């Protein structure tokens, strides 16, 4: 089966078929006619995660890339997020 686009309703009604198709090729699920999510096989997801981690700088690299000396930084004008307990 080729790559397919499913509406949310079709994907819910035929979820097993979506899963089987996703094992072969990513499947797009749309909501209100626009792409909402892509269902991919677990091994493909892991491959993409590892690829992303390979490209991400390490914590040490981030620290070493920080400006050194008397450098002023602009303060962010963001409000802290609300935390619920």
N, C-alpha and C positions, 0 to 999 in steps of 0.2 A: 504494500500500500504506500502510495506517495505521501509527501507532506500534506497535511490537511489542516484546515481551519474549522474549528467547532464553535458553535454558540455555547454559552454557559448551559443553557437548557439541554442541548444535545449531549454535551459532555457529561452532565449529571445523569441523564437517562441511559447513556451508553459508556459509562465510566470504564468498564472492563475493556471495551474495544479501544478506548483512548489510551489506556495503559499499554495494551499489546502493541498498538501502533507506535507509541512513544519509545518502545524498546528498539524499534528499527530506525525511527526518525523523529525529531522533535515535532510536537503537535501544538499548534497555537489555539488558545481558547479566547474568544472575543466576548465582550460585554458591551451591549448597546452598539454593536457593529465595529468596535475598536479593539485592537489586541489588548488583552488584559494580562494573560500569563502564557508561558510556554511550558509544556510538560515534556521532560526529557528523561531518558533512562538514567538509573542511579549511577552506572559506571561513567556515563558521559558527564554527569554533574560532578562527580569526583575528579575527573580529568580536568574539567574547567576550573574547579577550586584549586587544584594543584598548580595549574598554569598561572592563575591569578596570584598565588602565594610566591611563585618564582619571580614574578615581576615586582612584587611589593618590596620596598626597601625595609631593611631590618631596623630595629629600634636604635641600634648603635649608629647605623648610617644616617638616620634622621637626626640624632643628637649631633653628629659630626657636621651635618649640613647647616646647623643653626649659625646665624651670624655671631661673631665673637667681638668682644670689646664693648665700648660705650655706644650701644645702638639703642635708640628709642623705638618702642613698638606702639602702634596705635591700639588703643583699647577698643575692644568690641562693644558695641552698644546694644547688646542682646540681653533680654531678661532671662533669668534662670528658669528652667522648666519646673512646673509644679510636680511635686512628688506626693503620691498617695500612700498612706500606710494602712 
